[in-house]
């Protein structure tokens, strides 16, 4: 079995926060990048990762014609169908000669944390040319591609204009399973029927091929519940992080049977220490990234990224602090997303009624406050003062 990771999507809502332009490299849970979860899903499901695609092009390929690149468009507006053609082209370049080998293609602009072995078994039994990995429609973000399927999972081909609701509605995540021998025919169909939108693309493929939608949440046979998250908005990105601060989050990062290999960039371990005048530092219900230092400050129900410094007397509550930011002495931060490398000055208040909006501090209608990077990240956050 073969796995391919395709990256290259961007997220317009997260760009002001200083995250990498490629959403696959955006930080998540203080230690990981978004695409680390795609790798873990493939590796722990027993698949070998042959290539990491960027812009729809695998990084290591045999010689041959160039694969068309995927346009860089915001993940909040891009449809999975816009990624299907480059994803199929990328995967077709790395498959072997066995036409029966299943190829899993994961698009790394979202987090998929799931055991794919039950899905692969069902896909093999179905004898399908193309399998679409899906989640229940009611749990999908706005704008998701919702498919109508029959009880067996086969995608229904519906006459134009028939938008009747289906009790078996599933939302496509953009990920897929392809039988290696079907690549040529699938690509030929896409060439002959240029898609107008996601739904027309899938239905055109379903008219000419056996296309099955696999509900990831219905294929659990080992007690490990799948997790899926798309960081399509700042609120969604923030909410996913706040869930991690609870006692039993939906995403289990501490399962020894399902390791996720995070980013290691040589930073020392995180530490919580007393500041001046023995002002005790504390972290409660919090995740701390490598190199983070809580020096006499207080961090509660928050996620603190790599290399972050929280100074004496600072209070952080219900917030997400991205890599390399600094919170000054006596500052107070509540329900905020602090961008990578941003600096909050001594005594500043973020997320409180008395706080004033500035070009770098932007309150949102949802009640969150964004602190945009306005200064370079500190280089000496872990050294003595």
C-alpha positions in Angstrom: 0.0 0.0 0.0 1.2 3.5 -0.9 0.6 6.9 0.7 1.1 10.3 -0.8 0.9 13.6 1.0 0.1 16.6 -1.2 0.7 20.1 0.2 0.6 23.6 -1.2 -2.7 25.1 0.0 -2.8 28.4 1.8 -5.1 29.8 4.5 -6.0 33.5 4.1 -7.5 33.9 7.6 -4.3 32.6 9.3 -1.8 34.5 7.1 -1.8 37.7 9.3 -0.7 35.6 12.3 2.7 34.9 10.8 2.2 31.2 10.1 3.9 29.8 7.0 2.3 30.5 3.7 1.9 26.7 3.1 -0.8 25.7 5.5 0.7 22.2 5.7 3.6 23.8 7.7 1.4 25.8 10.1 2.0 25.0 13.8 -0.5 23.0 15.7 -0.6 21.9 19.4 2.7 23.7 20.2 4.8 20.9 18.8 3.5 19.8 15.5 2.8 21.0 12.0 -0.4 20.3 10.2 1.1 17.8 7.8 2.7 15.8 10.6 -0.8 14.3 11.2 -1.1 13.2 7.6 2.3 11.4 7.9 1.2 9.8 11.2 -2.1 8.6 9.7 -0.3 6.9 6.8 2.6 5.5 8.8 0.5 4.2 11.7 -2.0 2.7 9.2 0.8 0.6 7.7 1.3 2.6 4.5 4.6 3.7 3.1 4.9 7.4 2.2 6.6 7.5 -1.2 6.4 11.3 -1.8 5.5 14.5 -0.3 3.7 16.7 -2.8 4.0 20.4 -2.9 1.6 22.3 -5.1 0.5 18.9 -6.4 4.0 17.9 -7.4 5.8 15.1 -5.5 9.2 16.2 -4.2 11.0 13.1 -5.6 9.9 11.8 -9.0 11.3 9.8 -11.8 12.2 11.8 -14.9 9.2 12.6 -17.1 6.9 15.5 -18.1 6.2 18.1 -15.5 3.1 17.8 -13.4 0.8 20.9 -13.5 1.0 22.9 -10.2 -1.9 23.5 -8.0 -2.8 27.2 -7.8 -2.3 28.8 -4.4 -5.7 29.8 -3.2 -7.2 30.3 0.3 -8.2 27.0 1.9 -11.3 28.8 3.1 -12.5 29.2 -0.4 -10.8 26.3 -2.3 -13.0 23.3 -3.1 -11.7 19.8 -2.7 -12.4 19.3 -6.4 -9.8 21.9 -7.3 -7.2 19.7 -5.6 -8.3 16.4 -7.1 -6.7 16.6 -10.5 -3.2 17.7 -9.2 -3.5 15.1 -6.4 -4.2 12.3 -8.9 -1.5 13.4 -11.2 1.0 13.5 -8.3 0.0 10.1 -7.1 0.1 8.6 -10.6 3.8 9.4 -10.9 4.8 7.4 -7.9 2.7 4.2 -8.0 4.2 0.9 -8.8 3.3 -1.6 -11.5 0.7 -3.6 -9.6 -2.7 -2.3 -10.7 -4.4 -3.6 -7.5 -2.3 -1.6 -5.1 -4.4 0.9 -3.1 -3.0 4.4 -3.1 -4.1 6.8 -0.3 -3.7 10.5 -1.2 -4.0 13.0 1.7 -4.1 16.7 1.1 -2.2 18.4 4.0 -4.3 21.5 4.5 -6.3 19.9 7.3 -5.7 17.5 10.2 -6.6 13.9 9.7 -5.8 11.6 12.6 -7.4 8.3 11.8 -6.6 4.6 11.4 -7.2 3.9 7.7 -7.0 0.2 7.9 -10.8 -0.4 8.4 -11.5 2.0 5.5 -8.9 0.3 3.3 -10.6 -3.0 4.0 -14.0 -1.7 3.1 -12.6 -0.1 -0.1 -11.0 -3.4 -1.2 -14.3 -5.2 -0.6 -16.2 -2.6 -2.6 -14.0 -3.1 -5.6 -14.2 0.7 -6.2 -12.0 2.7 -8.6 -12.1 5.8 -6.4 -12.8 6.1 -2.7 -13.5 9.5 -1.1 -12.7 9.9 2.6 -15.6 11.7 4.2 -17.0 12.9 7.6 -20.6 13.4 8.6 -22.0 16.5 6.8 -23.3 18.0 10.1 -19.8 18.2 11.4 -18.2 19.7 8.4 -17.3 23.4 8.0 -19.4 25.8 5.9 -18.8 25.4 2.2 -17.8 21.8 2.4 -18.6 19.5 -0.5 -21.6 17.4 0.6 -22.2 14.2 -1.2 -25.4 12.1 -1.4 -24.7 8.4 -1.1 -26.8 5.2 -0.8 -26.6 2.9 2.3 -23.7 1.0 0.7 -21.7 4.2 0.4 -21.9 4.5 -3.4 -22.1 8.1 -4.6 -25.5 8.7 -6.1 -25.7 10.2 -9.6 -28.7 12.7 -9.3 -30.4 14.5 -12.1 -29.5 18.2 -12.3 -31.7 20.4 -10.0 -32.5 17.6 -7.6 -31.1 18.9 -4.3 -33.3 16.8 -2.0 -31.6 16.1 1.3 -30.2 12.6 1.8 -30.1 10.8 5.2 -26.7 9.5 4.1 -25.1 12.9 3.4 -21.3 13.0 3.8 -18.8 15.8 3.4 -15.7 15.1 1.4 -12.4 15.9 3.2 -10.5 16.2 0.0 -8.6 12.9 0.7 -9.0 9.8 -1.4 -8.1 6.2 -2.1 -7.3 5.1 -5.7 -6.7 1.7 -7.1 -3.4 2.1 -8.9 -4.8 0.6 -12.1 -7.6 3.2 -12.2 -5.4 6.3 -12.5 -5.2 6.4 -16.3 -9.0 6.1 -16.7 -9.8 8.6 -14.0 -7.5 11.2 -15.4 -8.9 10.6 -18.9 -12.4 11.2 -17.5 -11.3 14.5 -15.9 -9.7 15.6 -19.2 -13.0 14.8 -21.1 -15.3 16.4 -18.5 -13.7 19.6 -17.1 -15.4 20.1 -13.7 -17.5 23.2 -12.9 -17.6 22.6 -9.2 -17.0 19.9 -6.6 -20.3 18.2 -7.0 -20.3 18.1 -10.8 -16.7 16.7 -10.7 -17.6 13.9 -8.3 -20.9 13.1 -10.2 -19.1 13.0 -13.5 -16.6 10.5 -12.1 -19.4 8.5 -10.6 -21.1 8.2 -14.0 -18.1 6.5 -15.5 -16.4 4.8 -12.5 -17.2 3.0 -9.3 -16.9 5.8 -6.7 -17.5 5.1 -3.0 -17.7 7.6 -0.1 -16.2 6.2 3.1 -17.4 7.7 6.4 -14.3 7.8 8.6 -16.4 7.9 11.7 -18.3 4.8 10.8 -15.2 2.7 10.2 -13.9 2.4 13.7 -13.1 -1.1 14.9 -10.3 -0.6 17.4 -11.8 2.0 19.8 -9.6 4.8 18.4 -12.0 7.5 17.2 -10.9 9.5 14.2 -10.3 13.2 14.3 -10.6 15.7 11.6 -10.1 19.5 11.7 -9.9 22.1 8.9 -8.3 25.4 10.0 -10.5 27.4 7.7 -11.1 30.3 10.1 -9.2 31.8 13.1 -12.1 30.7 15.3 -11.9 27.1 14.2 -8.1 27.1 14.6 -8.4 28.6 18.1 -11.2 26.2 19.1 -9.3 23.1 18.1 -6.4 24.3 20.3 -8.6 25.0 23.3 -10.0 21.5 23.1 -6.5 20.2 23.6 -6.4 21.9 27.1 -9.2 19.7 28.4 -8.8 16.4 30.3 -10.3 14.3 27.5 -9.8 16.1 24.2 -11.2 14.6 20.9 -7.6 14.5 19.6 -5.5 12.2 21.8 -1.8 13.2 21.4 -0.7 10.9 24.2 -1.7 7.5 22.7 1.5 5.4 22.8 0.0 3.2 20.1 -0.5 6.1 17.7 2.7 8.3 17.8 2.8 11.6 15.9 6.4 12.7 15.2 6.6 16.4 15.8 9.0 19.1 14.7 12.3 19.1 16.4 14.4 22.3 15.9 17.0 22.0 18.6 15.1 24.0 21.3 15.5 23.0 24.9 12.6 21.6 27.0 9.9 24.0 28.2 10.2 25.2 31.8 8.1 27.0 34.4 10.3 28.9 36.9 10.0 31.6 39.5 10.7 35.2 38.5 12.0 38.1 40.5 11.1 38.2 44.2 10.3 34.5 43.9 7.1 35.2 42.0 6.0 31.7 41.2 5.3 30.7 37.6 2.5 28.3 36.9 0.9 26.5 34.0 -2.5 24.8 34.5 -4.5 22.9 31.8 -1.9 24.1 29.3 0.3 22.8 26.5 3.8 24.1 26.3 6.1 23.9 23.2 9.8 23.3 23.3 11.9 26.3 24.5 8.9 28.0 26.1 9.7 29.7 29.4 7.1 30.8 31.9 9.2 33.1 34.1 7.0 34.0 37.0 3.9 34.3 34.9 0.6 32.4 34.9 -0.7 30.4 32.0 -4.2 28.8 32.3 -6.2 26.9 29.7 -3.8 28.0 27.0 -1.5 26.6 24.3 2.0 28.1 24.3 4.1 27.6 21.2 7.9 27.1 20.8 10.3 29.6 22.1 7.6 31.8 23.8 8.5 33.9 26.9 5.9 34.8 29.5 7.4 37.3 31.9 6.9 38.0 35.6 3.3 38.8 36.7 1.8 38.2 33.2 -1.5 36.4 33.1 -2.6 34.3 30.1 -6.0 32.7 30.0 -7.9 30.8 27.3 -5.4 31.9 24.7 -3.2 30.6 21.8 0.3 31.9 21.7 2.2 31.0 18.5 5.9 30.4 18.2 8.4 33.0 19.4 6.1 35.6 20.9 6.8 37.5 24.1 4.4 38.6 26.8 5.8 41.4 29.0 5.7 41.9 32.7 2.3 42.3 34.3 0.5 42.0 30.9 -2.9 40.4 30.9 -4.1 38.3 27.9 -7.6 36.7 27.7 -9.3 34.8 24.8 -6.6 35.9 22.3 -4.6 34.5 19.4 -1.1 35.9 19.6 0.7 35.7 16.3 4.2 34.2 15.7 6.9 36.6 17.0 4.4 39.2 18.3 5.3 41.2 21.4 2.9 42.3 24.1 4.4 45.1 26.1 4.7 45.3 29.9 1.3 46.0 31.5 -0.7 45.7 28.3 -4.2 44.2 28.4 -5.5 42.1 25.6 -9.0 40.8 25.4 -10.4 43.0 28.2 -13.1 45.7 27.9 -10.6 48.5 28.6 -8.3 47.3 25.8 -8.1 49.5 22.7 -7.9 48.3 19.2 -4.7 49.2 17.3 -3.3 48.1 13.9 -1.7 45.1 15.6 -4.5 44.3 18.1 -7.8 43.4 16.3 -10.9 42.4 18.2 -13.2 40.0 16.3 -17.0 39.8 16.4 -16.6 36.3 17.9 -15.1 37.7 21.0 -11.5 36.7 20.2 -8.7 39.2 19.9 -5.9 38.9 17.4 -2.4 40.2 18.2 -0.5 40.4 14.9 3.2 40.2 14.6 4.8 43.6 14.8 8.3 42.8 15.9 10.7 40.0 15.2 10.7 36.9 17.5 13.2 37.0 20.4 16.3 34.9 20.0 17.2 34.7 23.7 14.0 33.6 25.3 15.6 30.6 27.1 18.7 32.3 28.5 19.3 33.9 31.9 18.0 37.4 32.4 
